[in-house]
Amino acid sequence: MPATRCRPESSRNPEPGPVFGLAGLRHFVLPAAYGSRWRGARLKALLLCIAAVATLLPGPVGADDAYPDRTVEWVVPFGPGGGSDRWARIMSSAAIDAFGQAWHVRNRGGEEGRLGWRYMLAKPPDGYTVLQGSMTPAIAALRDRESGFHPEDVRIAAFISSIKTHLIALPDSGFDSWEALTARPATAAPPRIGGTAAVLLAAATGFDRLGVPATLHIYSGTGEAVEALMAGQVDMAAVSTSTVFSLAGRASPVINVGARDNTPAIKEKIGDVPWIGALGAVGIGVPRWVGVHPDTPDEVVERISEGVGKVLADKSVSKLMAKLGEEIHYLPRDAAAVAYGELLERMKELLDRMP
């Protein structure tokens, strides 16, 4: 039998609709360092090796065969109304049929997501407390050694999406279009941008590459950043696509600094918002992930990974996500865990961009 050669997949243009498995990896882009190229080819090759080996291994067996046999607490480490909250509540609508048990969505916002993470770590490692996270609490923990945990204190069960960070501003503010923003005199004060750590990092890196100065203001949740925008405390807010949709008529999208351009369906809703890639710079895709206590058994993590995949494949979930302008990019646990480790290393290199 010839040996299996593990090498990077060739890149392809993104297709509309949910993306499952290794094909979704292209949506998670974070450069190796500011101004340099991300080592995505090496990561893709490693993930293909993992996938090849996984096909030779037996499926999970043991004492956790009954999982899940009761309601799962689904922890959102941010307040209600933000992108993570919307994702959790939409997915939970299909949990009983696709996952086998109901999800009780619990908002544990505060401290840039760290409070929710600590809440998960304080629970038994049995898979009945699941954290739906992003890179925001991970970055916060890297910045603050007193957080009480390290970003590696989690077992990643799946990636579910890649956030396309959009910058929004109030209409007629002078910051409400890319043309207006870049036409401001050099002597003008730089725009104040508010957001959670992960999307703010994407925005700051993108603005640096485009030569546009900005000052950054970190908030614990997207809702707080939007409130600050409405109150005039910041000039722009860094948000996900679903938040852009929810603020139609109240805030104007200025630029998409994500790893991919908006789909035609999204453009139909919010207009042809300039994409950083079309302006000659590389955008950043920030993942949404699902994780559990680091001591959770392999069998349970695998069941959660498979269950999340089934939930995301539910037609009602994909339809609702599309209405919000969100895109499903699913990676199962092994691929997601490797990608998370790589992203964490890159985040460490970019920490000097944060205030």
Long-range contacts (C-beta under 8 A, 24 or more apart in sequence): 4-49, 4-52, 6-45, 6-46, 6-48, 6-49, 6-52, 7-45, 7-48, 8-40, 8-41, 8-42, 8-44, 8-45, 8-48, 9-44, 9-48, 14-260, 16-263, 16-264, 16-265, 17-318, 17-328, 18-312, 18-313, 18-318, 18-327, 18-328, 18-329, 18-330, 19-327, 19-328, 19-329, 19-330, 20-309, 20-312, 20-313, 20-328, 20-330, 21-330, 21-331, 21-332, 21-335, 22-47, 22-48, 22-51, 22-331, 22-335, 24-159, 24-162, 24-329, 24-330, 24-331, 25-331, 25-335, 25-339, 27-162, 27-259, 27-260, 27-285, 27-327, 27-329, 28-159, 28-162, 28-259, 28-285, 28-287, 28-329, 28-331, 28-339, 28-343, 29-162, 29-259, 29-282, 29-283, 29-284, 29-285, 30-284, 30-285, 30-286, 30-342, 30-343, 30-346, 30-347, 31-205, 31-282, 31-284, 31-346, 32-346, 32-349, 33-346, 33-349, 33-350, 34-205, 34-208, 34-349, 34-350, 34-353, 35-209, 38-282, 38-346, 39-342, 43-338, 43-339, 43-342, 46-338, 47-334, 47-335, 47-338, 47-339, 50-334, 50-335, 50-338, 51-334, 51-335, 54-334, 60-298, 60-299, 60-302, 60-303, 61-299, 62-297, 62-299, 64-127, 64-297, 64-299, 64-300, 64-303, 65-299, 67-126, 67-127, 67-299, 67-300, 67-303, 68-99, 68-100, 68-101, 68-127, 68-128, 68-303, 68-307, 69-101, 70-101, 70-128, 71-101, 71-102, 71-103, 71-104, 71-128, 72-99, 72-101, 72-102, 72-103, 72-104, 72-127, 72-128, 72-129, 72-130, 73-103, 73-104, 73-106, 73-123, 73-128, 73-129, 73-130, 74-103, 74-104, 74-105, 74-106, 74-130, 74-132, 75-106, 75-108, 75-116, 75-119, 75-120, 75-129, 75-130, 75-131, 75-132, 76-105, 76-106, 76-107, 76-108, 76-109, 76-116, 76-132, 77-108, 77-109, 77-113, 77-114, 77-115, 77-116, 77-117, 77-119, 77-131, 77-132, 77-133, 77-137, 78-107, 78-109, 78-113, 78-116, 78-136, 78-196, 78-220, 78-221, 78-222, 78-223, 79-107, 79-109, 79-220, 79-221, 79-223, 79-224, 80-107, 80-223, 81-222, 81-223, 82-221, 82-222, 82-223, 82-240, 82-243, 83-163, 83-222, 83-239, 83-240, 83-241, 83-242, 83-243, 83-288, 83-326, 84-132, 84-133, 84-134, 84-288, 86-242, 86-324, 86-326, 87-132, 87-160, 87-161, 87-288, 87-321, 87-326, 88-132, 90-317, 90-320, 90-321, 90-324, 91-160, 91-308, 91-311, 91-312, 91-317, 93-316, 93-317, 93-320, 94-311, 94-314, 94-316, 94-317, 95-311, 97-314, 98-307, 98-310, 98-311, 98-313, 98-314, 99-307, 99-308, 99-310, 99-311, 100-307, 103-130, 109-220, 109-221, 110-220, 111-140, 111-147, 111-220, 112-136, 112-137, 112-139, 112-140, 112-196, 112-197, 112-218, 112-219, 112-220, 113-137, 113-140, 113-196, 113-220, 114-140, 114-141, 114-144, 114-147, 114-148, 114-149, 117-141, 117-149, 117-153, 117-154, 118-147, 118-148, 118-149, 120-154, 120-291, 120-292, 120-293, 121-149, 121-153, 121-293, 121-294, 123-293, 124-293, 125-292, 125-293, 125-294, 125-295, 125-296, 125-297, 126-293, 126-296, 126-300, 127-292, 127-296, 127-297, 127-300, 127-301, 127-303, 127-304, 129-292, 129-293, 130-157, 130-290, 130-291, 130-292, 130-304, 131-290, 131-291, 131-292, 132-160, 132-288, 132-289, 132-290, 133-288, 133-289, 133-290, 133-291, 134-163, 134-196, 134-198, 134-286, 134-287, 134-288, 134-289, 135-197, 135-198, 135-201, 135-286, 135-287, 135-343, 135-347, 136-196, 136-197, 136-198, 136-199, 138-198, 138-344, 138-347, 139-197, 139-198, 139-201, 139-347, 139-351, 139-354, 140-197, 142-347, 142-348, 142-351, 143-197, 143-351, 143-354, 151-344, 152-294, 152-341, 152-344, 153-294, 154-291, 154-292, 154-293, 154-294, 155-291, 155-292, 155-293, 155-294, 155-296, 155-301, 155-333, 155-337, 156-289, 156-290, 156-291, 156-333, 156-336, 156-337, 156-340, 157-289, 157-290, 157-291, 157-292, 157-301, 157-304, 157-305, 157-308, 157-333, 157-336, 158-289, 158-290, 158-304, 158-305, 158-308, 158-309, 158-330, 158-331, 158-332, 158-333, 158-336, 159-287, 159-288, 159-289, 159-290, 159-329, 159-330, 159-331, 159-335, 159-336, 159-339, 159-340, 160-287, 160-288, 160-289, 160-290, 160-308, 160-312, 160-328, 160-329, 160-330, 161-287, 161-288, 161-326, 161-327, 161-328, 161-329, 162-258, 162-259, 162-260, 162-285, 162-286, 162-287, 162-288, 162-327, 162-329, 163-198, 163-199, 163-202, 163-240, 163-241, 163-258, 163-285, 163-286, 163-287, 163-288, 164-240, 164-241, 164-256, 164-258, 164-259, 164-260, 164-262, 164-285, 164-327, 165-195, 165-199, 165-202, 165-203, 165-206, 165-238, 165-239, 165-240, 165-256, 165-257, 165-258, 165-283, 165-284, 165-286, 166-238, 166-239, 166-240, 166-241, 166-243, 166-244, 166-253, 166-254, 166-255, 166-256, 166-257, 166-258, 166-273, 167-193, 167-203, 167-236, 167-237, 167-238, 167-253, 167-254, 167-255, 167-257, 168-229, 168-236, 168-237, 168-239, 168-243, 168-244, 168-247, 168-251, 168-252, 168-253, 168-254, 169-229, 169-235, 169-236, 169-237, 169-251, 169-252, 169-254, 170-229, 170-230, 170-250, 170-251, 170-252, 171-250, 171-251, 171-252, 173-235, 175-235, 175-236, 175-254, 176-252, 176-254, 177-252, 177-254, 178-254, 178-255, 178-274, 181-212, 181-254, 182-212, 190-214, 190-215, 191-215, 191-235, 191-236, 192-217, 192-233, 192-234, 192-235, 192-236, 193-217, 193-234, 193-235, 193-236, 193-237, 193-238, 194-218, 194-219, 194-224, 194-225, 194-228, 194-229, 194-233, 194-234, 194-236, 194-237, 194-238, 195-219, 195-222, 195-225, 195-237, 195-238, 195-239, 196-220, 196-221, 196-222, 196-225, 196-238, 197-354, 198-286, 199-238, 199-239, 199-240, 199-286, 200-238, 200-354, 201-284, 201-286, 201-347, 201-350, 201-353, 201-354, 202-238, 202-257, 202-258, 202-283, 202-284, 202-286, 203-238, 203-257, 204-353, 204-354, 205-257, 205-284, 205-350, 205-353, 206-255, 206-257, 206-276, 206-281, 206-283, 206-284, 207-257, 208-353, 209-276, 209-281, 209-282, 210-276, 210-279, 210-280, 210-281, 215-355, 216-353, 216-354, 216-355, 217-355, 218-354, 218-355, 226-251, 240-326, 241-266, 241-270, 241-324, 241-325, 241-326, 241-327, 242-324, 242-325, 242-326, 244-270, 244-325, 245-269, 245-270, 245-324, 245-325, 246-324, 256-283, 257-283, 257-284, 258-283, 258-284, 258-285, 258-286, 259-283, 259-284, 259-285, 260-285, 262-325, 263-327, 265-322, 265-325, 266-325, 269-325, 270-325, 287-336, 287-339, 287-340, 287-343, 289-336, 289-340, 301-333, 302-333, 304-333, 305-332, 305-333, 305-336, 306-332
